[in-house]
Amino acid sequence: MAKKGENREAVALQCTVCKNVIRPTEKNKKNTVEKLTISKYCPKCRKHTEHKEKKI
């Protein structure tokens, strides 16, 4: 069994429209080598926008 947090990397999601950094999260760097791109709700824009990974 793998140890807790062994392949995990801390990342934050940044809105591509207003550049607001929200939602600190983790990703498995072994399974997901490319940058995360997720459609999430941005409270500053007040709509669903695309969020890209930004290192913490």
N, CA, C, O and CB atoms as a CASP TS submission, in Angstrom:
PFRMAT TS
TARGET T0000
AUTHOR 0000-0000-0000
METHOD Language model
MODEL 1
PARENT N/A
ATOM      1  N   MET     1       0.818  -1.171   0.000  1.00  0.00           N
ATOM      2  CA  MET     1       0.000   0.000   0.000  1.00  0.00           C
ATOM      3  C   MET     1       0.875   1.253   0.000  1.00  0.00           C
ATOM      4  O   MET     1       1.947   1.269   0.604  1.00  0.00           O
ATOM      5  CB  MET     1      -0.937  -0.012   1.194  1.00  0.00           C
ATOM      6  N   ALA     2       0.416   2.289  -0.674  1.00  0.00           N
ATOM      7  CA  ALA     2       1.162   3.540  -0.726  1.00  0.00           C
ATOM      8  C   ALA     2       0.940   4.353   0.537  1.00  0.00           C
ATOM      9  O   ALA     2      -0.115   4.272   1.166  1.00  0.00           O
ATOM     10  CB  ALA     2       0.761   4.354  -1.955  1.00  0.00           C
ATOM     11  N   LYS     3       1.934   5.128   0.895  1.00  0.00           N
ATOM     12  CA  LYS     3       1.808   5.991   2.061  1.00  0.00           C
ATOM     13  C   LYS     3       0.934   7.185   1.718  1.00  0.00           C
ATOM     14  O   LYS     3       0.846   7.594   0.560  1.00  0.00           O
ATOM     15  CB  LYS     3       3.193   6.454   2.557  1.00  0.00           C
ATOM     16  N   LYS     4       0.292   7.738   2.732  1.00  0.00           N
ATOM     17  CA  LYS     4      -0.594   8.874   2.520  1.00  0.00           C
ATOM     18  C   LYS     4       0.196  10.077   2.014  1.00  0.00           C
ATOM     19  O   LYS     4       1.188  10.483   2.618  1.00  0.00           O
ATOM     20  CB  LYS     4      -1.338   9.228   3.817  1.00  0.00           C
ATOM     21  N   GLY     5      -0.262  10.641   0.890  1.00  0.00           N
ATOM     22  CA  GLY     5       0.363  11.842   0.349  1.00  0.00           C
ATOM     23  C   GLY     5       1.633  11.605  -0.437  1.00  0.00           C
ATOM     24  O   GLY     5       2.324  12.563  -0.782  1.00  0.00           O
ATOM     25  N   GLU     6       1.959  10.366  -0.729  1.00  0.00           N
ATOM     26  CA  GLU     6       3.211  10.073  -1.416  1.00  0.00           C
ATOM     27  C   GLU     6       3.247  10.648  -2.835  1.00  0.00           C
ATOM     28  O   GLU     6       4.251  11.231  -3.244  1.00  0.00           O
ATOM     29  CB  GLU     6       3.431   8.575  -1.464  1.00  0.00           C
ATOM     30  N   ASN     7       2.158  10.485  -3.580  1.00  0.00           N
ATOM     31  CA  ASN     7       2.111  10.969  -4.955  1.00  0.00           C
ATOM     32  C   ASN     7       1.221  12.192  -5.103  1.00  0.00           C
ATOM     33  O   ASN     7       0.899  12.586  -6.224  1.00  0.00           O
ATOM     34  CB  ASN     7       1.627   9.874  -5.874  1.00  0.00           C
ATOM     35  N   ARG     8       0.825  12.789  -4.015  1.00  0.00           N
ATOM     36  CA  ARG     8      -0.067  13.941  -4.042  1.00  0.00           C
ATOM     37  C   ARG     8       0.734  15.232  -4.098  1.00  0.00           C
ATOM     38  O   ARG     8       1.811  15.350  -3.514  1.00  0.00           O
ATOM     39  CB  ARG     8      -0.989  13.940  -2.817  1.00  0.00           C
ATOM     40  N   GLU     9       0.170  16.204  -4.828  1.00  0.00           N
ATOM     41  CA  GLU     9       0.810  17.498  -5.001  1.00  0.00           C
ATOM     42  C   GLU     9      -0.241  18.578  -4.753  1.00  0.00           C
ATOM     43  O   GLU     9      -1.344  18.498  -5.295  1.00  0.00           O
ATOM     44  CB  GLU     9       1.447  17.636  -6.429  1.00  0.00           C
ATOM     45  N   ALA    10       0.081  19.576  -3.949  1.00  0.00           N
ATOM     46  CA  ALA    10      -0.859  20.653  -3.663  1.00  0.00           C
ATOM     47  C   ALA    10      -0.929  21.617  -4.841  1.00  0.00           C
ATOM     48  O   ALA    10       0.098  22.088  -5.329  1.00  0.00           O
ATOM     49  CB  ALA    10      -0.454  21.401  -2.381  1.00  0.00           C
ATOM     50  N   VAL    11      -2.148  21.908  -5.296  1.00  0.00           N
ATOM     51  CA  VAL    11      -2.372  22.855  -6.394  1.00  0.00           C
ATOM     52  C   VAL    11      -3.573  23.728  -6.047  1.00  0.00           C
ATOM     53  O   VAL    11      -4.402  23.362  -5.214  1.00  0.00           O
ATOM     54  CB  VAL    11      -2.602  22.106  -7.753  1.00  0.00           C
ATOM     55  N   ALA    12      -3.654  24.883  -6.693  1.00  0.00           N
ATOM     56  CA  ALA    12      -4.810  25.760  -6.562  1.00  0.00           C
ATOM     57  C   ALA    12      -5.406  25.916  -7.958  1.00  0.00           C
ATOM     58  O   ALA    12      -4.707  25.769  -8.960  1.00  0.00           O
ATOM     59  CB  ALA    12      -4.419  27.160  -5.934  1.00  0.00           C
ATOM     60  N   LEU    13      -6.689  26.212  -8.013  1.00  0.00           N
ATOM     61  CA  LEU    13      -7.348  26.428  -9.295  1.00  0.00           C
ATOM     62  C   LEU    13      -7.556  27.917  -9.492  1.00  0.00           C
ATOM     63  O   LEU    13      -8.061  28.608  -8.606  1.00  0.00           O
ATOM     64  CB  LEU    13      -8.697  25.664  -9.372  1.00  0.00           C
ATOM     65  N   GLN    14      -7.157  28.413 -10.675  1.00  0.00           N
ATOM     66  CA  GLN    14      -7.239  29.837 -10.986  1.00  0.00           C
ATOM     67  C   GLN    14      -8.213  30.047 -12.135  1.00  0.00           C
ATOM     68  O   GLN    14      -8.141  29.357 -13.152  1.00  0.00           O
ATOM     69  CB  GLN    14      -5.843  30.410 -11.339  1.00  0.00           C
ATOM     70  N   CYS    15      -9.121  30.998 -11.972  1.00  0.00           N
ATOM     71  CA  CYS    15     -10.104  31.328 -13.000  1.00  0.00           C
ATOM     72  C   CYS    15      -9.380  31.927 -14.207  1.00  0.00           C
ATOM     73  O   CYS    15      -8.510  32.782 -14.044  1.00  0.00           O
ATOM     74  CB  CYS    15     -11.179  32.317 -12.449  1.00  0.00           C
ATOM     75  N   THR    16      -9.731  31.486 -15.412  1.00  0.00           N
ATOM     76  CA  THR    16      -9.086  31.997 -16.620  1.00  0.00           C
ATOM     77  C   THR    16      -9.643  33.349 -17.039  1.00  0.00           C
ATOM     78  O   THR    16      -9.024  34.043 -17.846  1.00  0.00           O
ATOM     79  CB  THR    16      -9.245  31.006 -17.755  1.00  0.00           C
ATOM     80  N   VAL    17     -10.800  33.739 -16.508  1.00  0.00           N
ATOM     81  CA  VAL    17     -11.421  35.013 -16.884  1.00  0.00           C
ATOM     82  C   VAL    17     -10.922  36.151 -15.996  1.00  0.00           C
ATOM     83  O   VAL    17     -10.387  37.141 -16.496  1.00  0.00           O
ATOM     84  CB  VAL    17     -12.952  34.909 -16.796  1.00  0.00           C
ATOM     85  N   CYS    18     -11.098  36.011 -14.674  1.00  0.00           N
ATOM     86  CA  CYS    18     -10.752  37.100 -13.759  1.00  0.00           C
ATOM     87  C   CYS    18      -9.434  36.878 -13.026  1.00  0.00           C
ATOM     88  O   CYS    18      -8.990  37.755 -12.285  1.00  0.00           O
ATOM     89  CB  CYS    18     -11.852  37.284 -12.755  1.00  0.00           C
ATOM     90  N   LYS    19      -8.803  35.723 -13.217  1.00  0.00           N
ATOM     91  CA  LYS    19      -7.516  35.370 -12.591  1.00  0.00           C
ATOM     92  C   LYS    19      -7.601  35.245 -11.068  1.00  0.00           C
ATOM     93  O   LYS    19      -6.587  35.354 -10.378  1.00  0.00           O
ATOM     94  CB  LYS    19      -6.471  36.410 -12.947  1.00  0.00           C
ATOM     95  N   ASN    20      -8.794  35.020 -10.550  1.00  0.00           N
ATOM     96  CA  ASN    20      -8.996  34.834  -9.122  1.00  0.00           C
ATOM     97  C   ASN    20      -8.577  33.420  -8.747  1.00  0.00           C
ATOM     98  O   ASN    20      -9.023  32.453  -9.366  1.00  0.00           O
ATOM     99  CB  ASN    20     -10.473  35.101  -8.725  1.00  0.00           C
ATOM    100  N   VAL    21      -7.720  33.294  -7.732  1.00  0.00           N
ATOM    101  CA  VAL    21      -7.239  31.985  -7.295  1.00  0.00           C
ATOM    102  C   VAL    21      -8.163  31.468  -6.202  1.00  0.00           C
ATOM    103  O   VAL    21      -8.321  32.093  -5.153  1.00  0.00           O
ATOM    104  CB  VAL    21      -5.765  32.063  -6.789  1.00  0.00           C
ATOM    105  N   ILE    22      -8.771  30.312  -6.466  1.00  0.00           N
ATOM    106  CA  ILE    22      -9.670  29.695  -5.505  1.00  0.00           C
ATOM    107  C   ILE    22      -9.415  28.203  -5.446  1.00  0.00           C
ATOM    108  O   ILE    22      -8.620  27.665  -6.217  1.00  0.00           O
ATOM    109  CB  ILE    22     -11.133  29.977  -5.866  1.00  0.00           C
ATOM    110  N   ARG    23     -10.087  27.548  -4.534  1.00  0.00           N
ATOM    111  CA  ARG    23     -10.136  26.104  -4.420  1.00  0.00           C
ATOM    112  C   ARG    23      -8.768  25.420  -4.331  1.00  0.00           C
ATOM    113  O   ARG    23      -8.353  24.763  -5.286  1.00  0.00           O
ATOM    114  CB  ARG    23     -10.875  25.561  -5.574  1.00  0.00           C
ATOM    115  N   PRO    24      -8.068  25.558  -3.221  1.00  0.00           N
ATOM    116  CA  PRO    24      -6.847  24.765  -3.067  1.00  0.00           C
ATOM    117  C   PRO    24      -7.216  23.284  -3.019  1.00  0.00           C
ATOM    118  O   PRO    24      -8.148  22.900  -2.313  1.00  0.00           O
ATOM    119  CB  PRO    24      -6.065  25.181  -1.781  1.00  0.00           C
ATOM    120  N   THR    25      -6.509  22.471  -3.748  1.00  0.00           N
ATOM    121  CA  THR    25      -6.829  21.054  -3.863  1.00  0.00           C
ATOM    122  C   THR    25      -5.549  20.264  -4.055  1.00  0.00           C
ATOM    123  O   THR    25      -4.457  20.832  -4.058  1.00  0.00           O
ATOM    124  CB  THR    25      -7.808  20.799  -5.030  1.00  0.00           C
ATOM    125  N   GLU    26      -5.678  18.972  -4.213  1.00  0.00           N
ATOM    126  CA  GLU    26      -4.542  18.101  -4.477  1.00  0.00           C
ATOM    127  C   GLU    26      -4.796  17.306  -5.741  1.00  0.00           C
ATOM    128  O   GLU    26      -5.942  17.071  -6.124  1.00  0.00           O
ATOM    129  CB  GLU    26      -4.277  17.160  -3.289  1.00  0.00           C
ATOM    130  N   LYS    27      -3.711  16.895  -6.386  1.00  0.00           N
ATOM    131  CA  LYS    27      -3.839  15.999  -7.524  1.00  0.00           C
ATOM    132  C   LYS    27      -2.765  14.929  -7.429  1.00  0.00           C
ATOM    133  O   LYS    27      -1.722  15.136  -6.810  1.00  0.00           O
ATOM    134  CB  LYS    27      -3.733  16.775  -8.863  1.00  0.00           C
ATOM    135  N   ASN    28      -3.025  13.798  -8.039  1.00  0.00           N
ATOM    136  CA  ASN    28      -2.067  12.715  -8.068  1.00  0.00           C
ATOM    137  C   ASN    28      -1.134  12.971  -9.245  1.00  0.00           C
ATOM    138  O   ASN    28      -1.547  12.858 -10.399  1.00  0.00           O
ATOM    139  CB  ASN    28      -2.774  11.320  -8.179  1.00  0.00           C
ATOM    140  N   LYS    29       0.117  13.313  -8.962  1.00  0.00           N
ATOM    141  CA  LYS    29       1.059  13.666 -10.032  1.00  0.00           C
ATOM    142  C   LYS    29       1.508  12.460 -10.845  1.00  0.00           C
ATOM    143  O   LYS    29       2.068  12.626 -11.929  1.00  0.00           O
ATOM    144  CB  LYS    29       2.270  14.352  -9.447  1.00  0.00           C
ATOM    145  N   LYS    30       1.274  11.252 -10.346  1.00  0.00           N
ATOM    146  CA  LYS    30       1.634  10.057 -11.087  1.00  0.00           C
ATOM    147  C   LYS    30       0.591   9.736 -12.164  1.00  0.00           C
ATOM    148  O   LYS    30       0.948   9.341 -13.274  1.00  0.00           O
ATOM    149  CB  LYS    30       1.792   8.875 -10.133  1.00  0.00           C
ATOM    150  N   ASN    31      -0.693   9.905 -11.837  1.00  0.00           N
ATOM    151  CA  ASN    31      -1.775   9.610 -12.775  1.00  0.00           C
ATOM    152  C   ASN    31      -2.099  10.775 -13.689  1.00  0.00           C
ATOM    153  O   ASN    31      -2.489  10.555 -14.836  1.00  0.00           O
ATOM    154  CB  ASN    31      -3.008   9.211 -12.023  1.00  0.00           C
ATOM    155  N   THR    32      -1.952  12.011 -13.220  1.00  0.00           N
ATOM    156  CA  THR    32      -2.297  13.204 -13.982  1.00  0.00           C
ATOM    157  C   THR    32      -1.041  14.045 -14.147  1.00  0.00           C
ATOM    158  O   THR    32      -0.731  14.878 -13.296  1.00  0.00           O
ATOM    159  CB  THR    32      -3.431  14.018 -13.283  1.00  0.00           C
ATOM    160  N   VAL    33      -0.321  13.831 -15.235  1.00  0.00           N
ATOM    161  CA  VAL    33       0.939  14.549 -15.434  1.00  0.00           C
ATOM    162  C   VAL    33       0.712  15.922 -16.052  1.00  0.00           C
ATOM    163  O   VAL    33       1.506  16.833 -15.815  1.00  0.00           O
ATOM    164  CB  VAL    33       1.877  13.734 -16.316  1.00  0.00           C
ATOM    165  N   GLU    34      -0.352  16.099 -16.842  1.00  0.00           N
ATOM    166  CA  GLU    34      -0.636  17.394 -17.446  1.00  0.00           C
ATOM    167  C   GLU    34      -1.378  18.272 -16.449  1.00  0.00           C
ATOM    168  O   GLU    34      -1.838  17.781 -15.418  1.00  0.00           O
ATOM    169  CB  GLU    34      -1.456  17.228 -18.743  1.00  0.00           C
ATOM    170  N   LYS    35      -1.503  19.564 -16.741  1.00  0.00           N
ATOM    171  CA  LYS    35      -2.172  20.493 -15.841  1.00  0.00           C
ATOM    172  C   LYS    35      -3.679  20.250 -15.842  1.00  0.00           C
ATOM    173  O   LYS    35      -4.268  19.910 -16.868  1.00  0.00           O
ATOM    174  CB  LYS    35      -1.863  21.944 -16.240  1.00  0.00           C
ATOM    175  N   LEU    36      -4.290  20.430 -14.673  1.00  0.00           N
ATOM    176  CA  LEU    36      -5.733  20.264 -14.545  1.00  0.00           C
ATOM    177  C   LEU    36      -6.459  21.430 -15.201  1.00  0.00           C
ATOM    178  O   LEU    36      -6.021  22.576 -15.100  1.00  0.00           O
ATOM    179  CB  LEU    36      -6.135  20.146 -13.067  1.00  0.00           C
ATOM    180  N   THR    37      -7.562  21.141 -15.869  1.00  0.00           N
ATOM    181  CA  THR    37      -8.448  22.150 -16.424  1.00  0.00           C
ATOM    182  C   THR    37      -9.870  21.696 -16.147  1.00  0.00           C
ATOM    183  O   THR    37     -10.340  20.705 -16.707  1.00  0.00           O
ATOM    184  CB  THR    37      -8.199  22.365 -17.961  1.00  0.00           C
ATOM    185  N   ILE    38     -10.555  22.436 -15.269  1.00  0.00           N
ATOM    186  CA  ILE    38     -11.881  22.040 -14.809  1.00  0.00           C
ATOM    187  C   ILE    38     -12.833  23.225 -14.916  1.00  0.00           C
ATOM    188  O   ILE    38     -12.442  24.367 -14.675  1.00  0.00           O
ATOM    189  CB  ILE    38     -11.826  21.513 -13.356  1.00  0.00           C
ATOM    190  N   SER    39     -14.079  22.950 -15.277  1.00  0.00           N
ATOM    191  CA  SER    39     -15.107  23.979 -15.291  1.00  0.00           C
ATOM    192  C   SER    39     -15.742  24.043 -13.912  1.00  0.00           C
ATOM    193  O   SER    39     -16.376  23.084 -13.470  1.00  0.00           O
ATOM    194  CB  SER    39     -16.176  23.698 -16.387  1.00  0.00           C
ATOM    195  N   LYS    40     -15.573  25.173 -13.231  1.00  0.00           N
ATOM    196  CA  LYS    40     -16.086  25.370 -11.865  1.00  0.00           C
ATOM    197  C   LYS    40     -16.786  26.714 -11.770  1.00  0.00           C
ATOM    198  O   LYS    40     -16.636  27.573 -12.639  1.00  0.00           O
ATOM    199  CB  LYS    40     -14.940  25.285 -10.821  1.00  0.00           C
ATOM    200  N   TYR    41     -17.556  26.882 -10.698  1.00  0.00           N
ATOM    201  CA  TYR    41     -18.223  28.153 -10.436  1.00  0.00           C
ATOM    202  C   TYR    41     -17.229  29.121  -9.797  1.00  0.00           C
ATOM    203  O   TYR    41     -16.566  28.781  -8.816  1.00  0.00           O
ATOM    204  CB  TYR    41     -19.465  27.952  -9.519  1.00  0.00           C
ATOM    205  N   CYS    42     -17.129  30.328 -10.357  1.00  0.00           N
ATOM    206  CA  CYS    42     -16.264  31.374  -9.816  1.00  0.00           C
ATOM    207  C   CYS    42     -17.146  32.381  -9.084  1.00  0.00           C
ATOM    208  O   CYS    42     -18.008  33.000  -9.706  1.00  0.00           O
ATOM    209  CB  CYS    42     -15.425  32.071 -10.950  1.00  0.00           C
ATOM    210  N   PRO    43     -16.950  32.560  -7.768  1.00  0.00           N
ATOM    211  CA  PRO    43     -17.785  33.507  -7.027  1.00  0.00           C
ATOM    212  C   PRO    43     -17.556  34.967  -7.419  1.00  0.00           C
ATOM    213  O   PRO    43     -18.450  35.798  -7.255  1.00  0.00           O
ATOM    214  CB  PRO    43     -17.537  33.347  -5.556  1.00  0.00           C
ATOM    215  N   LYS    44     -16.377  35.284  -7.932  1.00  0.00           N
ATOM    216  CA  LYS    44     -16.104  36.661  -8.339  1.00  0.00           C
ATOM    217  C   LYS    44     -16.800  36.987  -9.669  1.00  0.00           C
ATOM    218  O   LYS    44     -17.379  38.063  -9.816  1.00  0.00           O
ATOM    219  CB  LYS    44     -14.583  36.891  -8.461  1.00  0.00           C
ATOM    220  N   CYS    45     -16.746  36.069 -10.627  1.00  0.00           N
ATOM    221  CA  CYS    45     -17.414  36.253 -11.921  1.00  0.00           C
ATOM    222  C   CYS    45     -18.912  35.957 -11.826  1.00  0.00           C
ATOM    223  O   CYS    45     -19.702  36.435 -12.641  1.00  0.00           O
ATOM    224  CB  CYS    45     -16.770  35.350 -12.983  1.00  0.00           C
ATOM    225  N   ARG    46     -19.288  35.168 -10.829  1.00  0.00           N
ATOM    226  CA  ARG    46     -20.660  34.733 -10.591  1.00  0.00           C
ATOM    227  C   ARG    46     -21.222  33.912 -11.752  1.00  0.00           C
ATOM    228  O   ARG    46     -22.387  34.054 -12.125  1.00  0.00           O
ATOM    229  CB  ARG    46     -21.544  35.936 -10.343  1.00  0.00           C
ATOM    230  N   LYS    47     -20.365  33.047 -12.318  1.00  0.00           N
ATOM    231  CA  LYS    47     -20.791  32.113 -13.359  1.00  0.00           C
ATOM    232  C   LYS    47     -19.780  30.983 -13.455  1.00  0.00           C
ATOM    233  O   LYS    47     -18.704  31.049 -12.860  1.00  0.00           O
ATOM    234  CB  LYS    47     -20.947  32.830 -14.731  1.00  0.00           C
ATOM    235  N   HIS    48     -20.128  29.955 -14.199  1.00  0.00           N
ATOM    236  CA  HIS    48     -19.216  28.835 -14.413  1.00  0.00           C
ATOM    237  C   HIS    48     -18.172  29.233 -15.446  1.00  0.00           C
ATOM    238  O   HIS    48     -18.507  29.674 -16.545  1.00  0.00           O
ATOM    239  CB  HIS    48     -19.987  27.563 -14.869  1.00  0.00           C
ATOM    240  N   THR    49     -16.907  29.074 -15.083  1.00  0.00           N
ATOM    241  CA  THR    49     -15.800  29.381 -15.990  1.00  0.00           C
ATOM    242  C   THR    49     -14.773  28.263 -15.911  1.00  0.00           C
ATOM    243  O   THR    49     -14.848  27.394 -15.042  1.00  0.00           O
ATOM    244  CB  THR    49     -15.149  30.754 -15.644  1.00  0.00           C
ATOM    245  N   GLU    50     -13.833  28.296 -16.810  1.00  0.00           N
ATOM    246  CA  GLU    50     -12.763  27.313 -16.815  1.00  0.00           C
ATOM    247  C   GLU    50     -11.695  27.711 -15.814  1.00  0.00           C
ATOM    248  O   GLU    50     -11.265  28.864 -15.771  1.00  0.00           O
ATOM    249  CB  GLU    50     -12.161  27.166 -18.220  1.00  0.00           C
ATOM    250  N   HIS    51     -11.272  26.748 -15.013  1.00  0.00           N
ATOM    251  CA  HIS    51     -10.219  26.964 -14.024  1.00  0.00           C
ATOM    252  C   HIS    51      -9.030  26.089 -14.371  1.00  0.00           C
ATOM    253  O   HIS    51      -9.186  24.909 -14.687  1.00  0.00           O
ATOM    254  CB  HIS    51     -10.724  26.661 -12.587  1.00  0.00           C
ATOM    255  N   LYS    52      -7.829  26.677 -14.310  1.00  0.00           N
ATOM    256  CA  LYS    52      -6.603  25.943 -14.606  1.00  0.00           C
ATOM    257  C   LYS    52      -5.751  25.833 -13.358  1.00  0.00           C
ATOM    258  O   LYS    52      -5.856  26.638 -12.433  1.00  0.00           O
ATOM    259  CB  LYS    52      -5.813  26.624 -15.735  1.00  0.00           C
ATOM    260  N   GLU    53      -4.917  24.828 -13.358  1.00  0.00           N
ATOM    261  CA  GLU    53      -4.053  24.546 -12.223  1.00  0.00           C
ATOM    262  C   GLU    53      -2.974  25.612 -12.064  1.00  0.00           C
ATOM    263  O   GLU    53      -2.396  26.094 -13.038  1.00  0.00           O
ATOM    264  CB  GLU    53      -3.414  23.174 -12.378  1.00  0.00           C
ATOM    265  N   LYS    54      -2.726  25.960 -10.812  1.00  0.00           N
ATOM    266  CA  LYS    54      -1.636  26.864 -10.462  1.00  0.00           C
ATOM    267  C   LYS    54      -0.987  26.285  -9.220  1.00  0.00           C
ATOM    268  O   LYS    54      -1.685  25.932  -8.269  1.00  0.00           O
ATOM    269  CB  LYS    54      -2.141  28.348 -10.225  1.00  0.00           C
ATOM    270  N   LYS    55       0.326  26.182  -9.207  1.00  0.00           N
ATOM    271  CA  LYS    55       1.028  25.608  -8.053  1.00  0.00           C
ATOM    272  C   LYS    55       0.937  26.559  -6.862  1.00  0.00           C
ATOM    273  O   LYS    55       0.931  27.781  -7.013  1.00  0.00           O
ATOM    274  CB  LYS    55       2.514  25.316  -8.401  1.00  0.00           C
ATOM    275  N   ILE    56       0.865  25.964  -5.682  1.00  0.00           N
ATOM    276  CA  ILE    56       0.780  26.747  -4.452  1.00  0.00           C
ATOM    277  C   ILE    56       2.174  27.089  -3.978  1.00  0.00           C
ATOM    278  O   ILE    56       2.333  27.749  -2.951  1.00  0.00           O
ATOM    279  CB  ILE    56       0.007  25.983  -3.358  1.00  0.00           C
TER
END
